Amino acid sequence: MSVAICSAAMNLPTKRMTVDLTAYPDLVVIYLGMIVRVPLPGMETLTYFGPAIYQAVGGSPDGLLLHEDITYSQDPLHVGMRQYWRDFDSLERFARSEPHREWWAKFIRDSGGTGFWHETYFMKGGMESIYTDVGDPIGMLKFAPVIPARGAMFNARRRLNLPGDETMAAPLTEAEVEALV
């Protein structure tokens, strides 16, 4: 019986779909991840950030179109999210506002047994990324030259070579980060 059901299901036409993104010319997709590198403090860090992120995105920040959770692996525990933003300015405003600014300062002071990363992709072209205490190389770290995230590579706006107020482009300025560590 199961073979007949399986066989009948295989004869169904596939349902191919796509999306019309013309209403989103400045769409930005960001993948984020947190890796538990040291079990006890890492799980504590993850359980702190998880609910805080849910609360922040549950408030529907301006420009956030969709937030989805992702599990990358179980060993080591590596979880994250994918977010779709209307435009980079919306994402950037969220990243430099509270509570995101507070989270980033807390993480920079002490990564709490975890590693964090993001990779951002732009509808109009361009990509940028950051990796902090991730351990083994992941994502673009596996194939592209690795350089320190300082100076011209400190924040997303600079990495993308976009015009705008660079002092407002990151949750923390480079000087603020240096003072924390």
C-alpha positions as CSV (number, residue, x, y, z in Angstrom):
1,M,0.0,0.0,0.0
2,S,2.7,2.5,0.9
3,V,4.5,1.8,-2.4
4,A,1.3,2.6,-4.3
5,I,0.8,5.9,-2.3
6,C,4.5,6.8,-2.9
7,S,4.2,5.9,-6.6
8,A,1.0,8.0,-6.9
9,A,2.6,11.0,-5.2
10,M,5.6,10.8,-7.6
11,N,3.2,11.4,-10.5
12,L,1.9,14.7,-9.1
13,P,3.1,17.8,-11.0
14,T,5.6,19.9,-9.1
15,K,4.4,23.2,-7.9
16,R,7.1,25.8,-8.9
17,M,6.7,29.3,-7.6
18,T,8.8,32.4,-7.4
19,V,8.3,35.9,-6.0
20,D,8.0,39.4,-7.5
21,L,10.5,41.6,-5.6
22,T,9.9,44.7,-7.6
23,A,8.3,46.3,-4.6
24,Y,11.5,45.7,-2.6
25,P,14.3,47.3,-4.7
26,D,16.5,47.9,-1.6
27,L,15.9,44.5,0.0
28,V,18.5,43.3,2.5
29,V,18.8,39.7,3.7
30,I,20.9,39.1,6.8
31,Y,21.9,35.7,8.2
32,L,23.1,35.7,11.8
33,G,24.4,32.9,14.0
34,M,25.6,32.2,17.5
35,I,27.8,29.2,18.2
36,V,28.1,27.7,21.7
37,R,31.9,27.2,22.1
38,V,32.0,26.6,25.9
39,P,29.0,24.6,27.1
40,L,27.9,26.2,30.4
41,P,28.6,29.8,29.9
42,G,27.6,29.5,26.2
43,M,24.2,28.1,27.0
44,E,23.7,30.9,29.5
45,T,24.6,33.5,26.9
46,L,22.3,31.9,24.4
47,T,19.4,31.8,26.8
48,Y,20.0,35.5,27.6
49,F,20.1,36.6,24.0
50,G,17.3,34.4,22.6
51,P,14.4,35.8,24.5
52,A,15.7,39.3,24.2
53,I,15.9,39.0,20.4
54,Y,12.3,37.6,20.3
55,Q,11.1,40.5,22.3
56,A,12.8,43.0,20.0
57,V,11.7,41.6,16.7
58,G,8.2,40.9,18.2
59,G,7.8,44.6,18.4
60,S,8.1,44.7,14.6
61,P,11.0,47.2,14.1
62,D,10.4,49.6,11.2
63,G,11.7,47.9,8.0
64,L,11.8,44.3,9.3
65,L,9.8,42.3,6.8
66,L,10.4,38.8,8.2
67,H,12.4,37.1,11.0
68,E,13.0,33.3,10.8
69,D,14.9,31.1,13.2
70,I,17.5,28.6,11.9
71,T,19.4,25.7,13.5
72,Y,22.7,25.3,11.7
73,S,24.0,22.4,13.8
74,Q,23.7,20.5,17.1
75,D,27.3,19.8,17.7
76,P,28.5,22.3,18.4
77,L,25.1,24.0,19.1
78,H,24.9,26.7,16.4
79,V,21.6,28.6,16.0
80,G,20.6,31.8,14.3
81,M,18.2,33.6,12.2
82,R,17.5,35.0,8.8
83,Q,15.9,38.4,8.5
84,Y,14.6,40.3,5.5
85,W,14.8,44.1,5.8
86,R,13.1,46.7,3.5
87,D,16.4,48.5,3.2
88,F,19.9,48.9,4.8
89,D,19.0,52.1,6.5
90,S,16.2,50.3,8.5
91,L,18.5,47.5,9.5
92,E,21.2,50.0,10.5
93,R,18.8,52.1,12.6
94,F,17.8,48.9,14.4
95,A,21.4,47.9,14.9
96,R,22.4,51.2,16.5
97,S,19.3,51.5,18.7
98,E,18.4,50.0,22.1
99,P,18.3,47.2,22.9
100,H,20.6,46.0,20.1
101,R,23.3,48.5,21.1
102,E,23.2,47.2,24.7
103,W,23.5,43.6,23.5
104,W,26.5,44.3,21.3
105,A,28.3,46.1,24.2
106,K,27.6,43.2,26.5
107,F,28.8,40.7,23.9
108,I,32.0,42.7,23.1
109,R,32.9,42.9,26.8
110,D,32.5,39.1,27.2
111,S,31.3,36.7,24.5
112,G,30.2,34.4,27.2
113,G,31.5,31.1,25.7
114,T,29.9,31.8,22.3
115,G,30.8,33.1,18.9
116,F,28.7,35.4,16.8
117,W,28.6,36.2,13.1
118,H,26.5,37.7,10.4
119,E,26.5,37.8,6.6
120,T,24.5,40.5,4.8
121,Y,23.3,40.4,1.2
122,F,21.9,43.3,-0.8
123,M,19.4,43.2,-3.6
124,K,21.3,45.9,-5.4
125,G,24.5,44.0,-5.0
126,G,27.2,43.8,-2.4
127,M,27.8,41.7,0.7
128,E,29.4,42.2,4.0
129,S,30.1,40.1,7.1
130,I,31.6,40.0,10.6
131,Y,32.8,37.1,12.6
132,T,33.5,37.3,16.4
133,D,35.0,34.4,18.4
134,V,33.5,31.8,16.0
135,G,36.3,29.3,16.4
136,D,36.6,27.2,13.3
137,P,36.1,29.1,10.0
138,I,32.5,29.2,8.7
139,G,30.8,30.9,5.8
140,M,33.0,33.3,3.9
141,L,35.8,32.8,6.4
142,K,36.4,29.4,4.7
143,F,37.4,30.9,1.3
144,A,38.0,34.6,1.4
145,P,41.1,36.4,2.9
146,V,40.6,37.1,6.6
147,I,41.4,40.6,7.8
148,P,40.8,42.4,11.1
149,A,37.5,44.3,11.4
150,R,39.2,47.6,12.2
151,G,39.5,51.0,10.4
152,A,37.9,50.9,7.0
153,M,36.5,47.4,7.8
154,F,35.1,48.2,11.2
155,N,31.4,48.6,10.4
156,A,29.0,47.4,7.8
157,R,28.6,50.9,6.1
158,R,32.4,51.1,5.7
159,R,32.7,47.5,4.6
160,L,30.2,48.3,1.9
161,N,31.8,51.6,1.0
162,L,28.4,53.4,1.4
163,P,28.1,57.1,1.9
164,G,26.6,58.3,5.1
165,D,27.4,59.1,8.7
166,E,30.0,56.5,9.7
167,T,29.9,57.4,13.3
168,M,26.3,56.3,13.4
169,A,26.8,53.2,11.3
170,A,27.7,50.8,14.0
171,P,26.0,49.9,17.4
172,L,29.3,51.0,18.9
173,T,32.1,53.1,17.5
174,E,35.6,51.7,17.1
175,A,36.8,53.8,20.1
176,E,33.9,52.5,22.3
177,V,34.8,48.9,21.4
178,E,38.5,49.5,22.2
179,A,37.5,50.9,25.6
180,L,35.4,47.8,26.4
181,V,38.1,45.2,25.7
